[in-house]
């Protein structure tokens, strides 16, 4: 049985705020001057002291009545189909409030395929969110057990923990036993969209032998996951038979699990990929649930040397073709991107993706800007993630310090999430998002006015900021002192700045 | 008495290599296939098991004979004066080997003022290094006690620790008691150039009252530090009286300690800065020792809101003017830069600095690309540092996780150094440096071939990489296993890639 969810943040200065009829959640921070700052909140009911959560019952069904209402009115199932008919769904209204834009703008972006709202009709527990270049940059946290280690309890707790710190979506990448049950616990308790890579479960069904896979096994797995409430699925349909030889001269071959499985299948059968060949049928299936595609980059580069090579871009061209087919079926679609890319080759990825995929949202893993720092790949990749977010990537898939080395634990998940919130927010700032700038301004005002408690509370990670400060100056009076231990009282430039203003 | 220096890295797979007559040190890594990779090494004699170091005696005087030889031959004192006369110094030969370029190229870059070799004639213990846009990007680590906490022993140990992990220079920013003695211990034991901000000590001499400062007190302090062997000094001569009012409407005023001290002095006396007025005299002094200028950005922005404002750029114009004067005196000079800058405003900083300062090396603090993550400012700043390094910044001043919160401890120093090595190396890669790419290639080859031990040894931080791996798969056989706990054996894409190559 999974553990009880994450505890709320300590201290009474935080509150859960709900805005409007749709009760859109925000995190309220009461500052010492009496004003309140409200921030985008991904943590779900877990951080509302008025809501009692129970992982055995799952979360309340926020979207149930909305979905039923659409069904009764004979409206289309998918958000993109509604948008194209000129309908503004409750989900669109909800994300409009979250993003500070009009619902009509949301509708237009979804209708154009420039943004998606991943929201399976069978995951009514989720709080709607939007992924698109004209909205706040989002982040995804991967969880899931591997065959080697970890349990269901741990994975559910990682999910609530990741959303607590700011994950906008969760991917359950479990590959061991109990895939179905792990996923059930996660979906029923997840306030954010849940993504999966169905081929992992399909492979378990054929005992781990890629060549034993078939469209039928895959389709059944997909139906199972759609029924269960998965919001988006990574599908490596761009790994075509003809692409596989392009990888043989690479330094690190194929580094995507799904990509390597599909390449193995194609080579074993000397046949075109069954995912590619059955793509239309897959679209029809996904459309029935409003499950979104995340078209996987199975041939992404796994090293700096392999960045932007022919294998990678050949697959991207196929993904562009498939995105067009998905849209024709009114299925929402985003495109996955690399990987390992040096800084000077990052922008080309975004430009090409935009052109080939007609502005479908881009969803990238990092990219890592160097290979030489295992143990610190949250940082090597945050550099690339911030840049690619600025260039227009809509969602960033986090990387934890354990990347390349082992399965992340709870601390790694937090570090990965906070690091990626930094990258996403830096991108929002560079794109000129007014909400983003206001947050920095609020924190810098608090810093300059020596309102230490406000500075901590406005931080991405108040717990760490406060504990670092208290290591050297723990006494309560230090919380209003006009200096810290970094420079000491005499050398505090900001204290001198205040004296200057009094003088000048 | 300071503690004994850092211990050598564990394991016999590392060796200290010396190249050529000048015995240029490199770090050799013996790979499991018998080949050896050699990497740039900043750690000094401490990592050579054949050298017995004793902090009470200090390091051997590597450069003593070179300096004496120049003096006997009547050659100029400063590297730039030699370069302009067409002389190739031993220091230039030494850095040429380190950088993999010709000594003549080094001479040309120094003569043009595009690069500096900070090397006080009174710090013969240092191993020469070069700072310039056409060389490997360097990093600086700040150490030094504040009035609130820490001891001399700790600071000397932080210095050896920081160079152990890759710091190319050290700045001693001590502000408490015993400034002179702390600095003496650090310089005598430092294999890398040591920088300081002399106004901190000058302020101590006048009991912490900025208005009591004078050119005479400052000059005496400068002489004391030049005599002692400081290699470069941050001088905030660009904070002119007319610039101070430009900061009053800022969100965070003046955030440079030295900048705020000089602004306070200017306002208190309603006079032009004594550093600006005595700049010629200062140049004559520095030229006698070959101490380099690091012209301080006393008006750097301390928040995203203040980036690239008139105060900052007015000071930069003055720094350009002063750089010209320094060069006329044959004094080596670099220019300090910000600070807090959102991604889209970073490039303008480099372009303007280059234009205004006639290509003098740029030396920046980060920049931090957002204000909202105290406790993680090594990361917010590494994003900006990597980008600004790519754009042409020659040296990056590290930021530790404790920035804005307290004085860094030993672990923070290591985290800051490793994070900045990542940023500098990512910049080298993006600039197309062949040595940089070779390192990534060696590590990625090891990764793809499941040579785990080689992968760890080639990492920026082998200790952390190994320990993360061993947390979940500690057994010795796992060190040659064709998978790790992240994906487990069945889902290892690289294992499947190998199978594919066998098949294909």
Interface residues (C-beta under 8 A of the other chain):
Chain A: X146 X147 X148 X149 X175 X176 X200 X203 X208 X210 X244 X245 X247 X248 X251 X252 X253 X254 X255 X256 X257 X259 X260 X261 X263 X264 X267 X268 X302 X303 X304 X305 X342 X343 X344 X369 X370 X371 X372 X373 X374 X375 X376 X378 X379 X380 X382 X383 X386 X387 X390 X401 X402 X403 X404 X405 X406 X407 X409 X418 X419 X421 X422 X423 X425 X426 X427 X429 X430 X431 X432 X437 X439 X440 X441 X443 X444 X445 X447 X448 X455 X456 X458 X459 X460 X461 X464 X465 X468 X469 X471 X472 X473 X484 X485 X486 X487 X488 X489 X490 X491 X492 X493 X494 X496 X497 X498 X499 X500 X501 X503 X504
Chain B: X146 X147 X148 X149 X175 X176 X200 X203 X208 X210 X244 X245 X247 X248 X251 X252 X253 X254 X255 X256 X257 X259 X260 X261 X263 X264 X267 X268 X302 X303 X304 X305 X342 X343 X344 X369 X370 X371 X372 X373 X374 X375 X376 X378 X379 X380 X382 X383 X386 X387 X390 X401 X402 X403 X404 X405 X406 X407 X409 X418 X419 X421 X422 X423 X425 X426 X427 X429 X430 X431 X432 X437 X439 X440 X441 X443 X444 X445 X447 X448 X455 X456 X458 X459 X460 X461 X464 X465 X468 X469 X471 X472 X473 X484 X485 X486 X487 X488 X489 X490 X491 X492 X493 X494 X496 X497 X498 X499 X500 X501 X503 X504
